[in-house]
Amino acid sequence: MCVLLWARAGAQEALAAYEDKVLALLPDHGGRVVQRARVTGAGGGQPTEIQLLEVESQAGIDSFMVDERRTALAAERDAAIERTEIYPVELS
């Protein structure tokens, strides 16, 4: 999947710190980070971070989304992330 993340104003580092924590949980759900990149420059409505993630199954995605370690960080996420878009993609 491709994940696009937009930080709240001034929260770019907080977004990265939050993502460091939750992406570390992904292997427990049959997933891995294929690529993670931060957009350079500012403005233009661009996302702050782009991620390519590989997860073995929909069940893995579902279990990641409800992982109590992840949901316990909801306030941190809400403070850092303004918007998220997720697209299913095939890696080649």
DSSP file (Angstrom, degrees, kcal/mol; ACC not computed):
  #  RESIDUE AA STRUCTURE BP1 BP2  ACC     N-H-->O    O-->H-N    N-H-->O    O-->H-N    TCO  KAPPA ALPHA  PHI   PSI    X-CA   Y-CA   Z-CA
    1    1 A M              0   0    0      0, 0.0    52,-2.9     0, 0.0     2,-0.5   0.000 360.0 360.0 360.0 154.5    0.0    0.0    0.0
    2    2 A C  E     -AB  52  87A   0     85,-3.1    85,-2.9    50,-0.2     2,-0.5  -0.949 360.0-165.2-110.1 127.1    1.0    3.6   -0.5
    3    3 A V  E     -AB  51  86A   0     48,-2.7    48,-2.7    -2,-0.5     2,-0.5  -0.959   3.9-166.4-118.2 125.4    0.4    5.9    2.4
    4    4 A L  E     -AB  50  85A   0     81,-3.1    81,-2.4    -2,-0.5     2,-0.4  -0.942  10.1-169.8-110.8 131.3    0.6    9.7    2.1
    5    5 A L  E     -AB  49  84A   0     44,-2.6    43,-2.6    -2,-0.5    44,-2.0  -0.975  11.0-161.1-127.6 133.1    0.7   11.7    5.3
    6    6 A W  E     - B   0  83A   0     77,-2.8    76,-2.5    -2,-0.4    77,-1.4  -0.956  18.1-139.1-111.9 127.8    0.4   15.5    5.8
    7    7 A A  E     - B   0  81A   0     -2,-0.5    74,-0.3    74,-0.2     5,-0.1  -0.512  21.5-109.9 -81.1 151.0    1.7   17.0    9.1
    8    8 A R    >   -     0   0    0     72,-2.6     3,-2.7     3,-0.2     7,-0.1  -0.402  62.5 -65.9 -67.4 158.7   -0.1   19.7   11.0
    9    9 A A  T 3  S+     0   0    0      1,-0.3    -1,-0.2     2,-0.1     0, 0.0  -0.247 124.0   1.3 -51.8 125.4    1.6   23.1   10.8
   10   10 A G  T 3  S+     0   0    0     -3,-0.1    -1,-0.3     1,-0.1     3,-0.2   0.518 106.7 102.9  75.7   6.4    4.9   22.9   12.6
   11   11 A A    <>  +     0   0    0     -3,-2.7     4,-2.5     1,-0.2    -3,-0.2   0.057  33.7 116.3-111.5  25.6    4.5   19.2   13.4
   12   12 A Q  H  > S+     0   0    0      1,-0.2     4,-2.1     2,-0.2    -1,-0.2   0.914  81.8  44.9 -60.1 -44.0    6.8   17.6   10.8
   13   13 A E  H  > S+     0   0    0     -3,-0.2     4,-2.4     1,-0.2    -1,-0.2   0.866 111.6  53.0 -69.7 -35.4    9.1   16.1   13.4
   14   14 A A  H  > S+     0   0    0      2,-0.2     4,-2.4     1,-0.2    -2,-0.2   0.885 107.6  52.1 -66.4 -38.2    6.2   14.9   15.5
   15   15 A L  H  X S+     0   0    0     -4,-2.5     4,-2.7    65,-0.3    -2,-0.2   0.949 110.9  47.3 -60.2 -48.8    4.8   13.1   12.5
   16   16 A A  H  X S+     0   0    0     -4,-2.1     4,-2.3     1,-0.2    -2,-0.2   0.900 112.1  49.9 -60.8 -41.6    8.1   11.4   11.9
   17   17 A A  H  X S+     0   0    0     -4,-2.4     4,-1.5     2,-0.2    -1,-0.2   0.911 111.9  47.8 -65.0 -42.4    8.4   10.4   15.6
   18   18 A Y  H  X S+     0   0    0     -4,-2.4     4,-2.3     1,-0.2     5,-0.2   0.941 112.3  48.9 -62.4 -47.7    4.9    9.0   15.7
   19   19 A E  H  X S+     0   0    0     -4,-2.7     4,-2.6     1,-0.2     5,-0.3   0.863 104.9  59.1 -63.5 -36.0    5.5    7.0   12.5
   20   20 A D  H  X S+     0   0    0     -4,-2.3     4,-0.9    -5,-0.2    -1,-0.2   0.923 110.3  44.6 -54.6 -43.8    8.8    5.6   13.8
   21   21 A K  H  < S+     0   0    0     -4,-1.5     4,-0.4    -3,-0.2    -2,-0.2   0.945 117.9  39.6 -68.4 -50.0    6.8    4.1   16.7
   22   22 A V  H >< S+     0   0    0     -4,-2.3     3,-1.3     1,-0.2     4,-0.5   0.858 111.1  55.9 -76.4 -33.1    3.8    2.7   14.8
   23   23 A L  H >< S+     0   0    0     -4,-2.6     3,-0.9     1,-0.3    -1,-0.2   0.787  96.9  66.2 -68.3 -24.1    5.8    1.4   11.8
   24   24 A A  T 3< S+     0   0    0     -4,-0.9    -1,-0.3    -5,-0.3     4,-0.2   0.713  98.0  55.6 -65.7 -19.1    8.0   -0.6   14.3
   25   25 A L  T X  S+     0   0    0     -3,-1.3     3,-1.3    -4,-0.4     4,-0.3   0.657  83.3  88.3 -83.9 -18.2    4.8   -2.6   15.0
   26   26 A L  G X >S+     0   0    0     -3,-0.9     3,-2.1    -4,-0.5     5,-1.7   0.842  78.7  58.5 -56.0 -42.4    4.2   -3.6   11.4
   27   27 A P  G > 5S+     0   0    0      0, 0.0     3,-1.5     0, 0.0    -1,-0.3   0.813  96.3  64.7 -59.3 -27.8    6.3   -6.8   11.4
   28   28 A D  G < 5S+     0   0    0     -3,-1.3    -2,-0.2     1,-0.3    -3,-0.1   0.628 105.9  45.6 -66.7 -11.5    4.1   -8.2   14.2
   29   29 A H  G < 5S-     0   0    0     -3,-2.1    28,-0.3    -4,-0.3    -1,-0.3   0.072 128.1 -92.7-120.0  20.8    1.3   -8.1   11.6
   30   30 A G  T < 5S+     0   0    0     -3,-1.5    26,-2.3     1,-0.3     2,-0.3   0.786  89.4 116.2  76.1  27.6    3.1   -9.6    8.7
   31   31 A G  E   < -C   55   0A   0     -5,-1.7     2,-0.3    24,-0.2    -1,-0.3  -0.769  41.2-169.1-125.1 169.7    4.2   -6.3    7.2
   32   32 A R  E     -C   54   0A   0     22,-2.5    22,-2.7    -2,-0.3     2,-0.6  -0.989  30.6-110.0-153.2 155.0    7.3   -4.4    6.4
   33   33 A V  E     -C   53   0A   0     -2,-0.3    20,-0.2    20,-0.2     3,-0.1  -0.795  28.6-179.3 -85.7 118.9    8.3   -0.9    5.3
   34   34 A V  E    S-     0   0A   0     18,-2.6     2,-0.3    -2,-0.6    19,-0.2   0.891  70.0  -8.6 -83.4 -45.4    9.5   -1.1    1.7
   35   35 A Q  E     -C   52   0A   0     17,-1.7    17,-3.1     2,-0.0     2,-0.4  -0.985  56.4-170.6-154.8 142.6   10.3    2.6    1.4
   36   36 A R  E     +C   51   0A   0     -2,-0.3     2,-0.3    15,-0.2    15,-0.2  -0.991  16.3 173.3-136.9 126.3    9.7    5.7    3.5
   37   37 A A  E     -C   50   0A   0     13,-2.9    13,-3.1    -2,-0.4     2,-0.4  -0.980  24.0-142.5-138.3 147.4   10.5    9.2    2.2
   38   38 A R  E     -C   49   0A   0     -2,-0.3    11,-0.2    11,-0.2     2,-0.2  -0.911  29.8-117.8-107.6 136.0   10.0   12.8    3.3
   39   39 A V        -     0   0    0      9,-2.0     2,-0.3    -2,-0.4     7,-0.0  -0.503  26.3-136.8 -72.5 135.4    9.0   15.4    0.8
   40   40 A T        +     0   0    0     -2,-0.2    -1,-0.1     2,-0.0     2,-0.1  -0.653  65.5  25.0 -91.5 151.9   11.6   18.2    0.4
   41   41 A G  S    S-     0   0    0     -2,-0.3     2,-0.3     0, 0.0    -2,-0.0  -0.199  81.5 -98.8  85.6 176.9   10.5   21.8    0.1
   42   42 A A        +     0   0    0     -2,-0.1    -2,-0.0     3,-0.0     6,-0.0  -0.910  66.9  23.2-135.1 160.5    7.3   23.3    1.4
   43   43 A G    >   +     0   0    0     -2,-0.3     3,-1.1     3,-0.1     0, 0.0  -0.155  61.0  99.8  84.4-176.5    3.9   24.3    0.1
   44   44 A G  T 3  S-     0   0    0      1,-0.2    -1,-0.1    -2,-0.0    -2,-0.0   0.547 104.7 -83.9  73.4   7.9    1.9   23.2   -2.8
   45   45 A G  T 3  S+     0   0    0      1,-0.2    -1,-0.2     2,-0.0    -3,-0.0   0.682  80.1 158.3  71.1  16.5   -0.3   20.9   -0.8
   46   46 A Q    <   -     0   0    0     -3,-1.1    -1,-0.2     1,-0.1    -3,-0.1  -0.372  46.2-103.8 -71.8 150.9    2.3   18.1   -0.9
   47   47 A P        -     0   0    0      0, 0.0   -41,-0.3     0, 0.0    -8,-0.2  -0.360  18.8-136.4 -66.9 157.1    2.3   15.3    1.7
   48   48 A T  S    S+     0   0    0    -43,-2.6    -9,-2.0     1,-0.3     2,-0.3   0.852  85.6  18.8 -79.7 -38.9    5.0   15.5    4.3
   49   49 A E  E     -AC   5  38A   0    -44,-2.0   -44,-2.6   -11,-0.2     2,-0.4  -0.988  61.5-160.5-138.9 144.2    5.8   11.8    4.1
   50   50 A I  E     -AC   4  37A   0    -13,-3.1   -13,-2.9    -2,-0.3     2,-0.4  -0.989  14.3-172.2-124.3 131.8    5.2    9.0    1.6
   51   51 A Q  E     -AC   3  36A   0    -48,-2.7   -48,-2.7    -2,-0.4     2,-0.5  -0.973  17.3-158.7-127.2 139.5    5.4    5.3    2.6
   52   52 A L  E     -AC   2  35A   0    -17,-3.1   -18,-2.6    -2,-0.4   -17,-1.7  -0.982  24.8-177.5-110.7 119.2    5.3    2.1    0.6
   53   53 A L  E     - C   0  33A   0    -52,-2.9     2,-0.5    -2,-0.5   -20,-0.2  -0.899  17.8-154.2-119.7 145.5    4.3   -0.7    2.9
   54   54 A E  E     + C   0  32A   0    -22,-2.7   -22,-2.5    -2,-0.4     2,-0.4  -0.984  15.2 178.4-119.8 125.8    3.9   -4.4    2.2
   55   55 A V  E     - C   0  31A   0     -2,-0.5   -24,-0.2   -24,-0.3   -25,-0.1  -0.992  29.3-135.6-129.5 135.4    1.5   -6.5    4.3
   56   56 A E  S    S-     0   0    0    -26,-2.3     2,-0.3    -2,-0.4   -26,-0.1   0.788  79.5  -3.6 -61.6 -31.7    0.9  -10.2    3.7
   57   57 A S     >  -     0   0    0    -28,-0.3     4,-1.6     1,-0.1     3,-0.2  -0.969  67.3-105.0-156.4 165.2   -2.9  -10.0    4.0
   58   58 A Q  H  > S+     0   0    0     -2,-0.3     4,-2.9     1,-0.2     5,-0.2   0.852 120.0  60.4 -63.1 -34.6   -5.9   -7.9    4.7
   59   59 A A  H  > S+     0   0    0      1,-0.2     4,-2.5     2,-0.2    -1,-0.2   0.878 102.6  51.9 -61.0 -36.8   -6.1   -9.6    8.1
   60   60 A G  H  > S+     0   0    0      2,-0.2     4,-2.0     1,-0.2    -1,-0.2   0.907 110.5  47.2 -65.0 -42.3   -2.6   -8.2    8.8
   61   61 A I  H  X S+     0   0    0     -4,-1.6     4,-2.4     2,-0.2    -2,-0.2   0.936 112.9  49.6 -62.6 -46.7   -3.7   -4.7    7.9
   62   62 A D  H  X S+     0   0    0     -4,-2.9     4,-1.3     1,-0.2    -2,-0.2   0.908 111.7  47.2 -60.7 -43.4   -6.8   -5.1   10.1
   63   63 A S  H  X S+     0   0    0     -4,-2.5     4,-0.5     1,-0.2    -1,-0.2   0.859 111.0  52.5 -69.7 -33.8   -4.9   -6.3   13.1
   64   64 A F  H >< S+     0   0    0     -4,-2.0     3,-0.9     1,-0.2    -2,-0.2   0.920 106.5  53.9 -62.9 -44.2   -2.3   -3.5   12.7
   65   65 A M  H 3< S+     0   0    0     -4,-2.4    -1,-0.2     1,-0.2    -2,-0.2   0.801 116.3  37.1 -64.3 -29.3   -5.0   -0.9   12.6
   66   66 A V  H 3< S+     0   0    0     -4,-1.3    -1,-0.2    -5,-0.2    -2,-0.2   0.358  80.6 135.2-104.9   5.3   -6.6   -2.1   15.9
   67   67 A D    XX  -     0   0    0     -3,-0.9     4,-2.8    -4,-0.5     3,-0.8  -0.344  56.1-138.1 -54.7 125.4   -3.3   -3.0   17.7
   68   68 A E  H 3> S+     0   0    0      1,-0.3     4,-1.7     2,-0.2    -1,-0.2   0.804 102.8  57.9 -60.6 -30.3   -3.6   -1.6   21.2
   69   69 A R  H 34 S+     0   0    0      2,-0.2    -1,-0.3     1,-0.2     4,-0.2   0.866 112.2  41.9 -67.0 -34.3   -0.1   -0.3   21.1
   70   70 A R  H X4 S+     0   0    0     -3,-0.8     3,-1.6    -6,-0.2    -2,-0.2   0.925 114.0  49.1 -76.1 -47.8   -1.0    1.7   18.0
   71   71 A T  H >< S+     0   0    0     -4,-2.8     3,-1.6     1,-0.3     4,-0.2   0.777 100.1  66.8 -67.4 -24.3   -4.4    2.9   19.2
   72   72 A A  T 3< S+     0   0    0     -4,-1.7     3,-0.3    -5,-0.3    -1,-0.3   0.701  97.5  56.2 -65.5 -17.7   -2.9    4.0   22.5
   73   73 A L  T <> S+     0   0    0     -3,-1.6     4,-2.5    -4,-0.2    -1,-0.3   0.194  71.5 114.8 -97.4  15.1   -1.0    6.7   20.5
   74   74 A A  H <> S+     0   0    0     -3,-1.6     4,-2.9     1,-0.2     5,-0.2   0.869  74.7  50.7 -56.9 -41.7   -4.1    8.2   19.0
   75   75 A A  H  > S+     0   0    0     -3,-0.3     4,-1.8     2,-0.2    -1,-0.2   0.897 110.9  49.3 -65.3 -38.8   -3.7   11.6   20.8
   76   76 A E  H  > S+     0   0    0     -3,-0.2     4,-1.2     2,-0.2    -2,-0.2   0.913 112.7  48.3 -63.8 -42.6   -0.1   11.8   19.5
   77   77 A R  H >X S+     0   0    0     -4,-2.5     4,-3.2     1,-0.2     3,-0.6   0.945 110.4  50.2 -62.3 -48.7   -1.2   11.0   16.0
   78   78 A D  H 3< S+     0   0    0     -4,-2.9    -1,-0.2     1,-0.3    -2,-0.2   0.833 109.8  51.4 -61.4 -33.3   -4.0   13.5   16.1
   79   79 A A  H 3< S+     0   0    0     -4,-1.8    -1,-0.3    -5,-0.2    -2,-0.2   0.777 121.4  31.7 -73.2 -26.4   -1.6   16.2   17.3
   80   80 A A  H << S+     0   0    0     -4,-1.2   -72,-2.6    -3,-0.6     2,-0.6   0.790 109.0  63.4-102.2 -33.2    0.9   15.5   14.5
   81   81 A I  E  <  +B    7   0A   0     -4,-3.2   -74,-0.2   -74,-0.3    -1,-0.1  -0.852  43.6 176.4-110.9 122.7   -1.1   14.4   11.4
   82   82 A E  E    S+     0   0A   0    -76,-2.5     2,-0.3    -2,-0.6   -75,-0.2   0.846  72.1   4.1 -84.9 -38.9   -3.6   16.5    9.6
   83   83 A R  E     -B    6   0A   0    -77,-1.4   -77,-2.8     2,-0.0     2,-0.4  -0.999  55.6-166.6-153.6 145.8   -4.5   14.2    6.8
   84   84 A T  E     -B    5   0A   0     -2,-0.3     2,-0.4   -79,-0.2   -79,-0.2  -0.999   2.3-172.2-135.2 136.9   -3.8   10.6    5.6
   85   85 A E  E     -B    4   0A   0    -81,-2.4   -81,-3.1    -2,-0.4     2,-0.4  -0.998   7.1-165.3-126.8 136.4   -4.5    9.0    2.2
   86   86 A I  E     -B    3   0A   0     -2,-0.4   -83,-0.2   -83,-0.2    -2,-0.0  -0.980   5.0-175.2-125.1 131.3   -4.0    5.3    1.6
   87   87 A Y  E     -B    2   0A   0    -85,-2.9   -85,-3.1    -2,-0.4     2,-0.4  -0.987  25.6-127.2-125.8 130.9   -3.9    3.6   -1.8
   88   88 A P        +     0   0    0      0, 0.0     2,-0.3     0, 0.0    -2,-0.0  -0.624  40.8 171.6 -72.1 133.1   -3.7   -0.1   -2.6
   89   89 A V        -     0   0    0     -2,-0.4     2,-0.5     2,-0.0    -2,-0.0  -0.942  32.6-125.4-138.1 159.5   -0.7   -0.7   -4.9
   90   90 A E        -     0   0    0     -2,-0.3     2,-0.4   -89,-0.0     0, 0.0  -0.931  24.0-139.1-104.5 130.5    1.1   -3.6   -6.4
   91   91 A L              0   0    0     -2,-0.5   -39,-0.0     1,-0.1   -37,-0.0  -0.719 360.0 360.0 -87.5 136.9    4.9   -3.6   -5.9
   92   92 A S              0   0    0     -2,-0.4    -1,-0.1     0, 0.0    -2,-0.0   0.393 360.0 360.0-122.4 360.0    6.9   -4.7   -8.9
